[in-house]
Amino acid sequence: MRQDFLDFFDTEFHLVVRFVMRDGASLHDAQDAAQQGFLQGWRMVREGTWEQIRHPRAWVRSVALRNHRARRRVEVPVRQLPEAAAPGTGHAELTEQARDLIAALRLLDADARAVLAFHLDDIPTHAIAAYQSISEQRARDLLKKARRTLRKHLPAPPQQSARPTGTTETGSHEGGRQP
């Protein structure tokens, strides 16, 4: 069991850090919160109760998020973010996209932000609901709300061509597609 938990830690730690950062934590605060979550899990391994956890990935994220929110630092208001950089490629563009995303995530309420973060880490809706103490329908509603808010405040992704290069479409008399 100990080795299984250590493997779980190696696989999930950086993902839990990223998860907590989606809630607005700095890297350092997210690492602290994740560490506290895994420490609590390690204690359960030593006590022999770790096997009782049905969804360990959701459980450790929930514990880390709760820890972060309990020790929440003063948040930097969105208006204090640096001015937008000129669009470009590479690191500068990615940095700008990350700033836009962080600013948009701060527009979400804590519940919607948490549900979105769980969802982005491929935690199933029923597990999200269980660990957030909400109904599955509420989890789905919060996810919709988060998506709607992000869609409104983030630039649309670049449009891709509607069909792959080198293919042709011909409509049949029934309006269908022919190969």
MIBABA-309148 format. One record per residue: chain; x, y, z of N, C-alpha, C in turn; residue number from 0. Coordinates in pm, whole numbers. Atoms other than C-alpha are relative to their C-alpha. Layout:
<recs>
{'A'; {X; Y; Z}; {X; Y; Z}; {X; Y; Z}; NUM}
...
</recs>
This chain:
<recs>
{'A'; {83; -119; 0}; {0; 0; 0}; {88; 126; 0}; 0}
{'A'; {-86; -118; -7}; {282; 241; 82}; {56; 34; -137}; 1}
{'A'; {-57; -26; 133}; {442; 198; -260}; {-107; 52; -96}; 2}
{'A'; {110; -49; 83}; {104; 247; -429}; {-25; 148; 26}; 3}
{'A'; {22; -141; -33}; {61; 576; -243}; {115; 85; -52}; 4}
{'A'; {-116; -76; 51}; {415; 688; -333}; {-9; 16; -152}; 5}
{'A'; {21; -11; 145}; {341; 610; -699}; {-110; 101; -31}; 6}
{'A'; {110; -96; 14}; {14; 803; -666}; {53; 142; 20}; 7}
{'A'; {-59; -131; -27}; {208; 1096; -517}; {83; 47; -121}; 8}
{'A'; {-86; -37; 113}; {465; 1091; -801}; {-82; 40; -123}; 9}
{'A'; {84; -28; 116}; {190; 1089; -1062}; {-85; 125; 17}; 10}
{'A'; {103; -102; -20}; {-51; 1336; -907}; {46; 133; 61}; 11}
{'A'; {-36; -122; -75}; {146; 1595; -705}; {-4; 124; -89}; 12}
{'A'; {-3; -121; 84}; {215; 1837; -991}; {-138; 32; -57}; 13}
{'A'; {135; -24; 49}; {-141; 1792; -1117}; {-87; 64; 108}; 14}
{'A'; {75; -61; -110}; {-282; 1879; -774}; {44; 145; 18}; 15}
{'A'; {-50; -138; -7}; {-57; 2188; -765}; {-69; 84; -107}; 16}
{'A'; {67; -73; 109}; {-197; 2293; -1103}; {-147; 22; 32}; 17}
{'A'; {141; -8; -37}; {-549; 2222; -978}; {-23; 115; 99}; 18}
{'A'; {17; -105; -101}; {-507; 2452; -675}; {32; 136; -61}; 19}
{'A'; {-30; -126; 67}; {-350; 2720; -895}; {-120; 50; -80}; 20}
{'A'; {120; -40; 73}; {-671; 2719; -1097}; {-99; 70; 91}; 21}
{'A'; {86; -69; -96}; {-840; 2839; -780}; {57; 136; 37}; 22}
{'A'; {-58; -132; -23}; {-614; 3145; -782}; {123; 0; 89}; 23}
{'A'; {-117; 7; -87}; {-323; 3023; -569}; {128; 28; -77}; 24}
{'A'; {-132; -13; 59}; {35; 3120; -636}; {63; -139; -4}; 25}
{'A'; {-68; 129; 7}; {275; 2837; -719}; {38; -49; 139}; 26}
{'A'; {-44; 37; -135}; {415; 2839; -367}; {-118; -43; 88}; 27}
{'A'; {118; 34; -81}; {72; 2839; -200}; {-64; -129; -48}; 28}
{'A'; {57; 124; 55}; {-51; 2566; -434}; {84; -121; 41}; 29}
{'A'; {-87; 110; -43}; {251; 2351; -352}; {-23; -32; 147}; 30}
{'A'; {28; 22; -144}; {187; 2400; 21}; {-132; -73; 20}; 31}
{'A'; {132; 62; -15}; {-180; 2308; -15}; {3; -145; -47}; 32}
{'A'; {-11; 137; 51}; {-99; 2001; -226}; {78; -87; 99}; 33}
{'A'; {-80; 75; -96}; {165; 1894; 23}; {-85; -37; 122}; 34}
{'A'; {86; 30; -114}; {-89; 1918; 306}; {-100; -110; -34}; 35}
{'A'; {92; 104; 42}; {-334; 1706; 108}; {66; -137; -3}; 36}
{'A'; {-71; 128; 6}; {-79; 1435; 42}; {47; -45; 138}; 37}
{'A'; {-40; 35; -137}; {42; 1449; 401}; {-118; -64; 74}; 38}
{'A'; {117; 59; -63}; {-311; 1382; 521}; {-26; -140; -56}; 39}
{'A'; {14; 132; 61}; {-331; 1093; 273}; {102; -98; 54}; 40}
{'A'; {-106; 85; -54}; {1; 954; 398}; {-34; -47; 141}; 41}
{'A'; {42; 39; -136}; {-131; 959; 753}; {-106; -111; -7}; 42}
{'A'; {102; 103; 16}; {-428; 756; 632}; {62; -133; -43}; 43}
{'A'; {-70; 123; 38}; {-191; 506; 469}; {58; -65; 125}; 44}
{'A'; {-61; 53; -122}; {-8; 467; 799}; {-104; -56; 96}; 45}
{'A'; {107; 48; -88}; {-339; 423; 985}; {-77; -117; -61}; 46}
{'A'; {69; 109; 68}; {-461; 170; 727}; {-139; 36; -50}; 47}
{'A'; {133; -42; 45}; {-763; 377; 620}; {-2; 54; -143}; 48}
{'A'; {-8; -57; 135}; {-642; 493; 275}; {-86; -79; -99}; 49}
{'A'; {77; 83; 93}; {-816; 200; 99}; {-148; 38; -1}; 50}
{'A'; {141; -38; -8}; {-1151; 344; 209}; {-36; 115; -95}; 51}
{'A'; {23; -112; 91}; {-1111; 639; -29}; {-39; -57; -137}; 52}
{'A'; {49; 54; 128}; {-1319; 562; -340}; {61; 69; -121}; 53}
{'A'; {-56; -78; 111}; {-1180; 839; -563}; {120; 79; 52}; 54}
{'A'; {-116; -69; -59}; {-829; 923; -443}; {40; 129; -72}; 55}
{'A'; {-36; -121; 75}; {-766; 1177; -722}; {-90; 116; 40}; 56}
{'A'; {94; -105; -41}; {-1078; 1373; -629}; {20; 34; 147}; 57}
{'A'; {-17; -22; -143}; {-1017; 1329; -256}; {119; 92; 28}; 58}
{'A'; {-120; -81; -30}; {-663; 1473; -257}; {-17; 142; -52}; 59}
{'A'; {25; -134; 52}; {-772; 1767; -473}; {-94; 77; 93}; 60}
{'A'; {94; -63; -91}; {-1061; 1838; -239}; {68; 44; 129}; 61}
{'A'; {-73; -35; -124}; {-835; 1832; 68}; {95; 117; -26}; 62}
{'A'; {-94; -108; 32}; {-574; 2053; -102}; {-75; 131; -21}; 63}
{'A'; {78; -121; 23}; {-840; 2300; -216}; {-53; 57; 130}; 64}
{'A'; {50; -44; -131}; {-994; 2315; 131}; {113; 66; 80}; 65}
{'A'; {-114; -55; -72}; {-648; 2376; 277}; {38; 137; -55}; 66}
{'A'; {-33; -129; 61}; {-576; 2654; 29}; {-101; 107; 39}; 67}
{'A'; {103; -99; -32}; {-906; 2827; 94}; {2; 38; 147}; 68}
{'A'; {-7; -31; -143}; {-857; 2804; 470}; {114; 97; 28}; 69}
{'A'; {-115; -87; -21}; {-524; 2984; 438}; {14; 103; -111}; 70}
{'A'; {-3; -89; 117}; {-618; 3207; 147}; {78; 129; 27}; 71}
{'A'; {-79; -123; -6}; {-377; 3489; 88}; {-82; 114; -61}; 72}
{'A'; {67; -114; 61}; {-479; 3836; -20}; {13; -15; -152}; 73}
{'A'; {-1; 15; 145}; {-580; 3813; -384}; {37; 132; -66}; 74}
{'A'; {-36; -117; 79}; {-437; 4051; -641}; {-118; 30; -90}; 75}
{'A'; {113; -34; 87}; {-726; 4233; -806}; {41; -4; -146}; 76}
{'A'; {-29; 13; 142}; {-749; 4182; -1182}; {53; 131; -57}; 77}
{'A'; {-43; -127; 59}; {-702; 4552; -1251}; {147; 30; 27}; 78}
{'A'; {-141; -23; -26}; {-350; 4532; -1107}; {92; -88; -85}; 79}
{'A'; {-83; 80; 88}; {-232; 4282; -1368}; {70; 92; -99}; 80}
{'A'; {-72; -84; 97}; {26; 4418; -1611}; {-82; 22; -126}; 81}
{'A'; {68; -29; 125}; {-94; 4577; -1931}; {19; -113; -99}; 82}
{'A'; {-6; 108; 98}; {-161; 4342; -2219}; {121; 19; -92}; 83}
{'A'; {-113; -2; 92}; {143; 4256; -2426}; {-52; -8; -143}; 84}
{'A'; {39; 9; 140}; {132; 4286; -2803}; {-7; -147; -40}; 85}
{'A'; {11; 140; 41}; {13; 3961; -2963}; {127; -44; -72}; 86}
{'A'; {-120; 53; 64}; {299; 3745; -3075}; {1; -151; 11}; 87}
{'A'; {-12; 146; -7}; {425; 3393; -3079}; {93; -37; 114}; 88}
{'A'; {-93; 51; -99}; {608; 3179; -2833}; {-37; 36; 142}; 89}
{'A'; {16; -21; -144}; {658; 3257; -2467}; {-88; 121; 34}; 90}
{'A'; {77; -121; -30}; {513; 3608; -2473}; {-149; -25; -22}; 91}
{'A'; {140; 26; 28}; {190; 3489; -2631}; {-60; -95; 104}; 92}
{'A'; {49; 93; -101}; {157; 3199; -2389}; {-17; 69; 135}; 93}
{'A'; {10; -76; -125}; {221; 3433; -2096}; {-126; 85; -1}; 94}
{'A'; {121; -82; 11}; {-53; 3665; -2219}; {-126; -85; 11}; 95}
{'A'; {115; 90; -9}; {-293; 3375; -2263}; {-21; -47; 144}; 96}
{'A'; {11; 43; -140}; {-216; 3256; -1910}; {-57; 113; 85}; 97}
{'A'; {54; -114; -75}; {-284; 3607; -1773}; {-149; 18; -27}; 98}
{'A'; {142; -12; 35}; {-613; 3623; -1962}; {-82; -108; 69}; 99}
{'A'; {71; 111; -64}; {-713; 3283; -1827}; {-14; 23; 150}; 100}
{'A'; {4; -25; -144}; {-624; 3374; -1469}; {-101; 110; 32}; 101}
{'A'; {96; -109; -22}; {-820; 3698; -1496}; {-143; -50; -18}; 102}
{'A'; {134; 53; 24}; {-1121; 3512; -1639}; {-42; -95; 112}; 103}
{'A'; {33; 92; -110}; {-1102; 3243; -1368}; {-38; 76; 126}; 104}
{'A'; {33; -80; -119}; {-1115; 3515; -1103}; {-140; 58; -8}; 105}
{'A'; {137; -48; 14}; {-1451; 3621; -1243}; {-100; -103; 49}; 106}
{'A'; {88; 107; -45}; {-1596; 3286; -1139}; {-10; 0; 152}; 107}
{'A'; {9; 16; -144}; {-1730; 3228; -791}; {79; -126; 38}; 108}
{'A'; {-87; 108; -47}; {-1534; 2980; -580}; {-55; -138; -36}; 109}
{'A'; {58; 130; 30}; {-1777; 2692; -637}; {16; -36; -147}; 110}
{'A'; {-13; 25; 143}; {-1778; 2725; -1016}; {146; -24; -37}; 111}
{'A'; {-143; 15; 27}; {-1399; 2762; -1021}; {48; -139; 44}; 112}
{'A'; {-40; 132; -51}; {-1357; 2446; -811}; {-53; -111; -89}; 113}
{'A'; {58; 103; 85}; {-1595; 2239; -1024}; {73; -5; -135}; 114}
{'A'; {-73; -4; 125}; {-1418; 2354; -1341}; {139; -62; 16}; 115}
{'A'; {-134; 55; -23}; {-1078; 2268; -1194}; {-5; -152; 13}; 116}
{'A'; {17; 145; -10}; {-1198; 1919; -1097}; {-24; -59; -140}; 117}
{'A'; {35; 49; 133}; {-1345; 1874; -1446}; {123; 0; -92}; 118}
{'A'; {-119; -7; 84}; {-1023; 1985; -1617}; {102; -108; 36}; 119}
{'A'; {-87; 111; -41}; {-842; 1713; -1420}; {-69; -135; -19}; 120}
{'A'; {71; 124; 36}; {-1087; 1451; -1556}; {-59; -74; 119}; 121}
{'A'; {70; 60; -113}; {-1262; 1392; -1224}; {-147; -11; -42}; 122}
{'A'; {138; 15; 44}; {-1609; 1247; -1297}; {-97; 85; 83}; 123}
{'A'; {98; -89; -63}; {-1914; 1458; -1213}; {-50; -55; 133}; 124}
{'A'; {51; 55; -125}; {-2039; 1218; -946}; {104; 14; 112}; 125}
{'A'; {-105; -18; -102}; {-1703; 1239; -765}; {12; 147; 39}; 126}
{'A'; {-4; -144; -29}; {-1697; 1619; -795}; {-112; 34; 97}; 127}
{'A'; {116; -28; -84}; {-2044; 1632; -644}; {23; -52; 141}; 128}
{'A'; {-21; 60; -132}; {-1948; 1400; -361}; {102; 79; 81}; 129}
{'A'; {-106; -68; -75}; {-1632; 1586; -266}; {-25; 148; 20}; 130}
{'A'; {37; -139; -21}; {-1788; 1929; -298}; {-130; 11; 80}; 131}
{'A'; {125; 6; -77}; {-2099; 1820; -105}; {-114; 73; -70}; 132}
{'A'; {108; -57; 80}; {-2334; 1921; -385}; {-62; -113; -82}; 133}
{'A'; {62; 101; 85}; {-2573; 1733; -613}; {74; -5; -135}; 134}
{'A'; {-61; 11; 133}; {-2456; 1606; -951}; {-56; 107; -94}; 135}
{'A'; {59; -103; 85}; {-2700; 1845; -1117}; {62; 136; 29}; 136}
{'A'; {-65; -126; -38}; {-2550; 2137; -923}; {141; 7; -58}; 137}
{'A'; {-135; 4; 57}; {-2202; 2028; -1036}; {-7; 30; -151}; 138}
{'A'; {14; -25; 144}; {-2317; 2021; -1400}; {-38; 145; -27}; 139}
{'A'; {41; -140; 17}; {-2487; 2361; -1361}; {117; 95; 22}; 140}
{'A'; {-117; -85; -26}; {-2171; 2513; -1212}; {101; -9; -114}; 141}
{'A'; {-90; 17; 113}; {-1965; 2369; -1496}; {-50; 79; -121}; 142}
{'A'; {59; -79; 110}; {-2203; 2523; -1752}; {22; 149; 24}; 143}
{'A'; {-18; -141; -35}; {-2186; 2855; -1570}; {145; 42; -23}; 144}
{'A'; {-142; -31; 18}; {-1805; 2845; -1570}; {34; 10; -148}; 145}
{'A'; {-27; -2; 144}; {-1790; 2762; -1940}; {-58; 124; -66}; 146}
{'A'; {66; -118; 57}; {-2037; 3038; -2025}; {79; 127; 33}; 147}
{'A'; {-77; -118; -42}; {-1837; 3296; -1826}; {133; 6; -74}; 148}
{'A'; {-130; 1; 69}; {-1506; 3189; -1977}; {-17; 30; -149}; 149}
{'A'; {25; -26; 142}; {-1653; 3190; -2328}; {-23; 149; -25}; 150}
{'A'; {31; -142; 14}; {-1773; 3546; -2272}; {126; 87; 17}; 151}
{'A'; {-113; -86; -36}; {-1442; 3677; -2133}; {134; -40; -60}; 152}
{'A'; {-125; 40; 64}; {-1176; 3484; -2324}; {-13; 13; -150}; 153}
{'A'; {8; -8; 145}; {-1087; 3539; -2686}; {-27; -138; -59}; 154}
{'A'; {30; 126; 67}; {-1216; 3273; -2922}; {128; -61; -55}; 155}
{'A'; {-119; 62; 58}; {-958; 3018; -3033}; {3; 22; -150}; 156}
{'A'; {-7; -20; 145}; {-830; 3053; -3389}; {-85; -104; -71}; 157}
{'A'; {86; 90; 76}; {-1068; 2902; -3642}; {85; -96; -80}; 158}
{'A'; {-66; 100; 83}; {-957; 2578; -3801}; {-86; -22; -121}; 159}
{'A'; {79; 23; 121}; {-1060; 2484; -4151}; {-106; -105; 28}; 160}
{'A'; {114; 87; -24}; {-1393; 2305; -4166}; {25; -142; -48}; 161}
{'A'; {-26; 136; 48}; {-1253; 2009; -4360}; {150; -18; -17}; 162}
{'A'; {-142; 25; 16}; {-913; 1843; -4381}; {49; 36; -139}; 163}
{'A'; {-59; -37; 128}; {-680; 1954; -4658}; {-1; -120; -93}; 164}
{'A'; {-5; 105; 101}; {-708; 1753; -4976}; {-129; -80; -11}; 165}
{'A'; {126; 74; 12}; {-1068; 1634; -4927}; {-101; 88; -69}; 166}
{'A'; {108; -75; 64}; {-1372; 1734; -5121}; {-131; -54; 49}; 167}
{'A'; {134; 39; -40}; {-1736; 1725; -5032}; {-93; 27; -116}; 168}
{'A'; {99; -18; 103}; {-2012; 1676; -5279}; {-135; -34; 60}; 169}
{'A'; {131; 25; -56}; {-2372; 1705; -5174}; {-80; -94; -89}; 170}
{'A'; {87; 88; 78}; {-2610; 1430; -5284}; {-136; 67; -13}; 171}
{'A'; {134; -57; 17}; {-2968; 1489; -5387}; {-76; 3; 131}; 172}
{'A'; {67; 1; -129}; {-3064; 1414; -5025}; {69; 95; 99}; 173}
{'A'; {-69; -94; -88}; {-2828; 1676; -4885}; {107; -66; 84}; 174}
{'A'; {-102; 71; -77}; {-2589; 1414; -4750}; {138; 18; -60}; 175}
{'A'; {-138; -9; 48}; {-2217; 1375; -4800}; {33; -128; -76}; 176}
{'A'; {-49; 115; 73}; {-2055; 1148; -5051}; {150; -9; 17}; 177}
{'A'; {-145; 14; -15}; {-1705; 1005; -5017}; {76; 44; -122}; 178}
</recs>
